[in-house]
Amino acid sequence: MIDKQQDLPKFIKDTDNQKEENYILQDNKKTKFGATFIIIIVAVLILAVVASSMFITWE
């Protein structure tokens, strides 16, 4: 039996390596903006849930 090692995809594609195909995110402005935007929106939603739970009483 031959064991093949499964290569895990890299998280961010290197901009200098054009042959690399196994990646999750690219290293460019659009990806950085999108990731930052999503992180900010998720943080705001978490804060909204925490703030609203302070005003709601469960009785």
N, C-alpha and C positions, 0 to 999 in steps of 0.2 A: 504494500500500500504506500502510496506517495501522499504525504501531508502537504497540502498547499496552504501557505500563510495568507490569510485574508488581510489585505492592506486597508487600514481604516482611512477614511478621507481626512485630509487636512482641514482645519477650520477656516483658514484664510488663504486665498490664492496669492502667491508671490507675483507681483507685477512684472518682474524681470523674466520669469519662466513662462514662456508662451506654450510649451508642450504639456504643461501640467493640466490634467483634466479632473483629478479626483480631489475636489474641494467643496466647501460649503458656502463660503462668502468670498467675494472679490475684495481686493484692496483698492477701492476707488471712492470718490466723493459721494456718489449716489448711495452706495452701500452704507457708508459711515453715517450719512444723514438719515437714511431709513432706519438703521439700528438705533440711533440716538433718539429719533422721533418716537419709535415704538417703546423704548425704555421710559421716556418721559411720560407718555400716555398711560402706561401701566402703573407708574408711580403715582400719578394723579388719581387714577381710579382706586388704587389701594388706599390712598389718603382720604378719598371721598367715602369709602366704605367704613374706614375707622372713624371718621368724623360723624357720619350718620349713625353709627352704632352708639355713639356717646349720647345722642339725643333720643334714641328709642329705648323705651323700657319694656321689658318682657314680663308681664304680669298676668 
